[in-house]
Amino acid sequence: MMQQWFLDAKLGIFIHYGIYAVKGIDESWSFFNGKVSYEEYMSQLSGFTASNYDPESWAELFEKVGAKYAVLTTKHHDGVALWDTKANDLSVVNKTPAGRDLITPYVEALRRHNLKVGFYYSHLDWSHPDYATILPKVDDPAEYATSRFGNRFAYCEADQQDPVRWANFLKFHRQQLEELSTQFGELDLYWFDGEWERDSDQFDMKGLRDQLQAWQPGAIFNSRLRDYGDYATPEQGIPIVPPKGAWEFCVTVNDSWGYQGQDTNHKSVRQLVRMFAETIGMGGNMLLDVGPYEDGRLQPEQVERLEGLGDWIRRHSEAVYGTVAGLPGGLFYGASTMNKAKDVLYLMIFDKPFDQIAVKGLLKPPAKVSVLSSGQMLTHKTIGGLGETPGMLWIDMPEEAIDANSTVFKLEFDHPIELYVGAGRE
């Protein structure tokens, strides 16, 4: 069941941390797609030290920038667990110089900083010997999975499947999730991935949700629990229209989920502010991803971007927290939010105006207009309008009020905001 904290959170931090940071290559996909051999990929186990792993510093930063939750990759598609799993021996505890559980200190640090605890977990496991033993239930399995790690029977007959081994894999899958659900205290969010290679019935997603809720009654689930998730998770591209219900936009600071040294294409603070504002303006959260070095330190460029975003949020927190989606598209050229009483409207512009900004569709004008960060009052007037079609509100924009990342205006009304979105007189 959806929890109110998630609807109010606005910002979360995603952390892709695993052995793939040793060589700085694609997490799991690099061997699935044949960029490197499986053996070369797994050779990174010997180089994963977590020697500077300090989740306390992570949590302190996340809280500082205004995030309300974080999600850590407890196990990616490569099958390497960050905790001391007893379901098999493929973990950083047993197979790497790190030699210890990395989940407990992460959870404890988040709790100390009042952050909700999220676990990423991949349903699929491209290292498990019993995973790729049945076909996906699709018309053409050969087109569905082209790697032996996901579907070793892609070009074979269906009678070569092994449902007994698949059952063994599901037992392993459930054992790991039981460990994550019962050994680390209260969890707030499960962020699943890797659901696409098998259908809901093959994974028994309904049964899984029921079991997870028994272990963690207050937890919520992303949509990658197939038909049994609580919220949508559009990825890397901001939706044009918001998904139905609760949702979260997950996006990387640069172009990579995990650490990749050659990827210096970090988004600017201004770009991140705009993406964040547009996301919350449509009623969603932004889950912003960082990729630590193998030793656990965060990349300085990514810390800088998070701090820049956090600075903007702090100066405009009233327009962020305790708000809901703002104006529908076409009424204002920018993003917007409203307070929950819907008698205060926050307008966020991203470009430097010449002298004024305009808002359409307001049936009644605001009583006051101000610059949120400074409180400076602004002059404004409504021009035009006929019959049921309101005129356009013009707000004077002084040069000194412009914010380099996004200027926010506060419009206060004596009544709940009423909008017109019709076609006008025909």
Secondary structure, 3 states (H helix, E strand, C coil): CCCHHHHHHCEEEEECCCHHHCCCCCCCHHHHCCCCCHHHHHHHHHHCCCCCCCHHHHHHHHHHHCCCEEEEEEECCCCCECCCCCCCCCEHHHHCCCCCCCHHHHHHHHHHCCCEEEEEEECCCCCCCCHHHCCCCCCCHHHHCCCCCCCCCCCCCHHHCCHHHHHHHHHHHHHHHHHHHHCCCCCCEEEEECCCCCCHHHHCHHHHHHHHHHHCCCCEEEHHHHHHCCEECCECCCCCCCCCCCEEEEEECCCCCCCCCCCCCCCCHHHHHHHHHHHHHCCCEEEEEECCCCCCCCCHHHHHHHHHHHHHHHHCHHHCCCEEECCCCCCCCCEEEEECCCCEEEEEECCCCCCEEEECCECCCCCEEEECCCCCECCEEEEEEECCEEEEEEEECCHHHCCCCCEEEEEECCCCCCECCCCCCC
